[in-house]
Amino acid sequence: MSQHKNFKEALTHPIFNVIQKATAILNIDSYVIGGFVRDFILKRGDAKDIDVVAVGSGIELAQKVASLLPNKPKVQVFKTYGTAMLRADDIEIEFVGARKESYSKDSRNPIVENGTLEDDQNRRDFTINALALSISEHNFGDLLDPFNGMLHLNEQLLKTPLNPDITYSDDPLRMMRAIRFATQLNFRIELDSLQAISRNHERINIITKERIIDELNKIMNSPKPSIGFLLLEETGLLPHILPELIALKGVDEVEGQLHKDNFYHTLEVLDNIAKTTDNLWLRWAALLHDIGKAPTKKFSKKVGWTFHGHEFVGSKMVCKLFKRLKMPLNDKMKFVQKMVLMSSRPIVIADNNTTDSAVRRLVFDAGENIEDLMTLCEADITTKNTKKFKRYHNNFKIVRDKIVEVEERDQVRNFQPPVTGEEIMETFNLKPCREIGQIKEAIKEAILEGEISNDYEEAKALMLKKGIALGLTPI
């Protein structure tokens, strides 16, 4: 137990006075515990959620607090878990009775009994999350730190309060949480704890995909996500979650010819993109942009290693991966698929002399996602050769300038054909038929190739010409 410390200054929000009053009325003790205390000491900004432990009924305490608040907020009660939640101003507070937990082998849902504060701190995942501040009047703000959590905060160390094998086996999601905190806080996981994750990695399979993805997204949203992915790989968790990434690992050699290790390259791309965007789904696109390389890898004496069509194969794999991990199958998945499918397009354009028509097609196909695509491609430059690095970036600058120029002139980003299907039908007295699509396609192609401008009169003239060529008669 650490020496006596008091952190009254952490409890200045008016809600703590209300909780203190409710605690006194019910004649119990209560404590704020976990993330709120940890983040206050680490100066990580204002917490938006608070966990309160009552040595007594958490539900009763929540109801008493709500009754003392001027707006009498609604209390959400979760009877099964003995917890309750309410919102006060912009803060979400969860109340729980101090408890003991025991687990069965095939579930992370514990059997719960009432317990002391010490029992409650024992069941916490890490010592830095077992720190508690008293909200009771007689010792308001006193720190209770039975596992040297303060010391571990200073040492930037993640350690479990009890035997790590028991902590992780009881609730295997804690293995993901360990890696997530290590990534977010840039802490190291204590060696015994890290080895325990490696010993227990198969237990992750009893955790729901939704819970795993929730932690994975927090790793993805960290300043340097590669920290987490390297730990997931080192501990054996990654093959259970993203075998597609593990398949990229390693370098093959045939006749002295090597290819780069696409696993480590992918993590570099992910870190690069994390410096430039907070868009979680663009970060996912960076993580998955090369997953098609494992199934398409081939060697030939003529050209060496190739990954033909890896973007197309990869975009198809995205869909399966999202389904398996219970991730959203909506526009977010489609966005990631599109980014993976198009991930090499700007690179090809930048390598060749950039033509207007190639840029028009790129802008047309990428549409409103052109900026995201360019950000992804720039993050994909991981060469350590300074000259090459500079040249690639200069080439992308040329492409970006060309995009602006072409877009201003030709407006193909959110392309709407200057001539509609209805007008084609009226002009040639047609019912819906194949010829309408052929004429529209011809107009679109002519605009993208730069044969005509994106202009109504020029498009109309081409419509008549193409219609007559197809044997149609204008009326």
QUIZILIN-V533381 format. One record per residue. N is the residue number from 1. RES is the residue in one small letter. NEAR is the number of other ideal C-beta (glycine too) atoms within 10 Angstrom. Layout:
n = (N | N)
res = (RES | RES)
near = (NEAR | NEAR)
//
This chain:
n = (1 | 2 | 3 | 4 | 5 | 6 | 7 | 8 | 9 | 10 | 11 | 12 | 13 | 14 | 15 | 16 | 17 | 18 | 19 | 20 | 21 | 22 | 23 | 24 | 25 | 26 | 27 | 28 | 29 | 30 | 31 | 32 | 33 | 34 | 35 | 36 | 37 | 38 | 39 | 40 | 41 | 42 | 43 | 44 | 45 | 46 | 47 | 48 | 49 | 50 | 51 | 52 | 53 | 54 | 55 | 56 | 57 | 58 | 59 | 60 | 61 | 62 | 63 | 64 | 65 | 66 | 67 | 68 | 69 | 70 | 71 | 72 | 73 | 74 | 75 | 76 | 77 | 78 | 79 | 80 | 81 | 82 | 83 | 84 | 85 | 86 | 87 | 88 | 89 | 90 | 91 | 92 | 93 | 94 | 95 | 96 | 97 | 98 | 99 | 100 | 101 | 102 | 103 | 104 | 105 | 106 | 107 | 108 | 109 | 110 | 111 | 112 | 113 | 114 | 115 | 116 | 117 | 118 | 119 | 120 | 121 | 122 | 123 | 124 | 125 | 126 | 127 | 128 | 129 | 130 | 131 | 132 | 133 | 134 | 135 | 136 | 137 | 138 | 139 | 140 | 141 | 142 | 143 | 144 | 145 | 146 | 147 | 148 | 149 | 150 | 151 | 152 | 153 | 154 | 155 | 156 | 157 | 158 | 159 | 160 | 161 | 162 | 163 | 164 | 165 | 166 | 167 | 168 | 169 | 170 | 171 | 172 | 173 | 174 | 175 | 176 | 177 | 178 | 179 | 180 | 181 | 182 | 183 | 184 | 185 | 186 | 187 | 188 | 189 | 190 | 191 | 192 | 193 | 194 | 195 | 196 | 197 | 198 | 199 | 200 | 201 | 202 | 203 | 204 | 205 | 206 | 207 | 208 | 209 | 210 | 211 | 212 | 213 | 214 | 215 | 216 | 217 | 218 | 219 | 220 | 221 | 222 | 223 | 224 | 225 | 226 | 227 | 228 | 229 | 230 | 231 | 232 | 233 | 234 | 235 | 236 | 237 | 238 | 239 | 240 | 241 | 242 | 243 | 244 | 245 | 246 | 247 | 248 | 249 | 250 | 251 | 252 | 253 | 254 | 255 | 256 | 257 | 258 | 259 | 260 | 261 | 262 | 263 | 264 | 265 | 266 | 267 | 268 | 269 | 270 | 271 | 272 | 273 | 274 | 275 | 276 | 277 | 278 | 279 | 280 | 281 | 282 | 283 | 284 | 285 | 286 | 287 | 288 | 289 | 290 | 291 | 292 | 293 | 294 | 295 | 296 | 297 | 298 | 299 | 300 | 301 | 302 | 303 | 304 | 305 | 306 | 307 | 308 | 309 | 310 | 311 | 312 | 313 | 314 | 315 | 316 | 317 | 318 | 319 | 320 | 321 | 322 | 323 | 324 | 325 | 326 | 327 | 328 | 329 | 330 | 331 | 332 | 333 | 334 | 335 | 336 | 337 | 338 | 339 | 340 | 341 | 342 | 343 | 344 | 345 | 346 | 347 | 348 | 349 | 350 | 351 | 352 | 353 | 354 | 355 | 356 | 357 | 358 | 359 | 360 | 361 | 362 | 363 | 364 | 365 | 366 | 367 | 368 | 369 | 370 | 371 | 372 | 373 | 374 | 375 | 376 | 377 | 378 | 379 | 380 | 381 | 382 | 383 | 384 | 385 | 386 | 387 | 388 | 389 | 390 | 391 | 392 | 393 | 394 | 395 | 396 | 397 | 398 | 399 | 400 | 401 | 402 | 403 | 404 | 405 | 406 | 407 | 408 | 409 | 410 | 411 | 412 | 413 | 414 | 415 | 416 | 417 | 418 | 419 | 420 | 421 | 422 | 423 | 424 | 425 | 426 | 427 | 428 | 429 | 430 | 431 | 432 | 433 | 434 | 435 | 436 | 437 | 438 | 439 | 440 | 441 | 442 | 443 | 444 | 445 | 446 | 447 | 448 | 449 | 450 | 451 | 452 | 453 | 454 | 455 | 456 | 457 | 458 | 459 | 460 | 461 | 462 | 463 | 464 | 465 | 466 | 467 | 468 | 469 | 470 | 471 | 472 | 473 | 474 | 475)
res = (m | s | q | h | k | n | f | k | e | a | l | t | h | p | i | f | n | v | i | q | k | a | t | a | i | l | n | i | d | s | y | v | i | g | g | f | v | r | d | f | i | l | k | r | g | d | a | k | d | i | d | v | v | a | v | g | s | g | i | e | l | a | q | k | v | a | s | l | l | p | n | k | p | k | v | q | v | f | k | t | y | g | t | a | m | l | r | a | d | d | i | e | i | e | f | v | g | a | r | k | e | s | y | s | k | d | s | r | n | p | i | v | e | n | g | t | l | e | d | d | q | n | r | r | d | f | t | i | n | a | l | a | l | s | i | s | e | h | n | f | g | d | l | l | d | p | f | n | g | m | l | h | l | n | e | q | l | l | k | t | p | l | n | p | d | i | t | y | s | d | d | p | l | r | m | m | r | a | i | r | f | a | t | q | l | n | f | r | i | e | l | d | s | l | q | a | i | s | r | n | h | e | r | i | n | i | i | t | k | e | r | i | i | d | e | l | n | k | i | m | n | s | p | k | p | s | i | g | f | l | l | l | e | e | t | g | l | l | p | h | i | l | p | e | l | i | a | l | k | g | v | d | e | v | e | g | q | l | h | k | d | n | f | y | h | t | l | e | v | l | d | n | i | a | k | t | t | d | n | l | w | l | r | w | a | a | l | l | h | d | i | g | k | a | p | t | k | k | f | s | k | k | v | g | w | t | f | h | g | h | e | f | v | g | s | k | m | v | c | k | l | f | k | r | l | k | m | p | l | n | d | k | m | k | f | v | q | k | m | v | l | m | s | s | r | p | i | v | i | a | d | n | n | t | t | d | s | a | v | r | r | l | v | f | d | a | g | e | n | i | e | d | l | m | t | l | c | e | a | d | i | t | t | k | n | t | k | k | f | k | r | y | h | n | n | f | k | i | v | r | d | k | i | v | e | v | e | e | r | d | q | v | r | n | f | q | p | p | v | t | g | e | e | i | m | e | t | f | n | l | k | p | c | r | e | i | g | q | i | k | e | a | i | k | e | a | i | l | e | g | e | i | s | n | d | y | e | e | a | k | a | l | m | l | k | k | g | i | a | l | g | l | t | p | i)
near = (9 | 14 | 7 | 9 | 14 | 13 | 17 | 11 | 8 | 18 | 19 | 9 | 16 | 10 | 19 | 21 | 14 | 20 | 28 | 18 | 15 | 25 | 24 | 15 | 13 | 17 | 7 | 19 | 19 | 27 | 27 | 26 | 24 | 24 | 17 | 23 | 28 | 21 | 15 | 19 | 18 | 13 | 6 | 12 | 8 | 10 | 19 | 9 | 13 | 21 | 21 | 26 | 25 | 28 | 21 | 17 | 18 | 27 | 20 | 16 | 27 | 26 | 17 | 22 | 27 | 21 | 13 | 13 | 16 | 7 | 9 | 10 | 17 | 10 | 18 | 13 | 17 | 13 | 8 | 8 | 16 | 18 | 18 | 26 | 18 | 21 | 16 | 19 | 10 | 7 | 15 | 14 | 25 | 19 | 29 | 23 | 22 | 25 | 19 | 16 | 16 | 10 | 15 | 10 | 8 | 7 | 11 | 17 | 11 | 16 | 10 | 16 | 10 | 14 | 18 | 13 | 19 | 14 | 15 | 23 | 25 | 17 | 21 | 22 | 21 | 27 | 25 | 30 | 22 | 26 | 31 | 27 | 24 | 22 | 28 | 17 | 11 | 8 | 15 | 16 | 18 | 17 | 22 | 20 | 23 | 17 | 22 | 18 | 27 | 18 | 14 | 20 | 19 | 10 | 14 | 13 | 19 | 24 | 23 | 24 | 20 | 13 | 12 | 25 | 16 | 13 | 24 | 24 | 18 | 21 | 21 | 23 | 20 | 25 | 31 | 24 | 19 | 28 | 28 | 23 | 24 | 22 | 25 | 18 | 18 | 12 | 21 | 16 | 24 | 19 | 9 | 12 | 22 | 20 | 14 | 24 | 26 | 12 | 15 | 22 | 19 | 11 | 22 | 21 | 10 | 13 | 19 | 11 | 14 | 10 | 16 | 20 | 18 | 13 | 22 | 24 | 15 | 19 | 23 | 21 | 16 | 21 | 11 | 15 | 23 | 19 | 21 | 25 | 24 | 17 | 22 | 27 | 18 | 14 | 21 | 17 | 23 | 22 | 14 | 16 | 22 | 21 | 13 | 21 | 23 | 17 | 16 | 21 | 15 | 12 | 12 | 11 | 10 | 12 | 7 | 6 | 12 | 11 | 18 | 14 | 14 | 23 | 21 | 18 | 17 | 24 | 24 | 15 | 26 | 23 | 20 | 18 | 24 | 20 | 9 | 12 | 16 | 8 | 15 | 14 | 19 | 23 | 25 | 25 | 29 | 30 | 23 | 25 | 31 | 25 | 25 | 26 | 23 | 22 | 15 | 15 | 17 | 10 | 15 | 9 | 8 | 6 | 10 | 14 | 17 | 15 | 19 | 12 | 11 | 23 | 20 | 13 | 18 | 26 | 22 | 15 | 19 | 26 | 14 | 10 | 21 | 21 | 12 | 13 | 14 | 13 | 20 | 12 | 11 | 9 | 10 | 14 | 18 | 16 | 18 | 28 | 19 | 20 | 26 | 28 | 20 | 22 | 24 | 17 | 17 | 26 | 16 | 10 | 22 | 24 | 11 | 9 | 8 | 19 | 13 | 15 | 15 | 19 | 26 | 24 | 17 | 24 | 23 | 18 | 17 | 20 | 13 | 8 | 18 | 20 | 13 | 20 | 22 | 18 | 20 | 25 | 23 | 20 | 23 | 21 | 19 | 15 | 12 | 6 | 9 | 8 | 8 | 11 | 13 | 12 | 14 | 19 | 12 | 10 | 18 | 18 | 12 | 14 | 18 | 17 | 12 | 20 | 22 | 11 | 12 | 22 | 15 | 8 | 13 | 20 | 15 | 21 | 16 | 9 | 17 | 8 | 18 | 20 | 19 | 12 | 14 | 9 | 17 | 25 | 15 | 12 | 18 | 20 | 10 | 16 | 6 | 9 | 12 | 8 | 17 | 20 | 12 | 15 | 28 | 18 | 12 | 19 | 23 | 17 | 14 | 17 | 25 | 22 | 13 | 14 | 13 | 16 | 15 | 20 | 13 | 12 | 10 | 17 | 22 | 16 | 13 | 20 | 23 | 16 | 12 | 19 | 21 | 12 | 11 | 13 | 7 | 20 | 9 | 11 | 8)
//
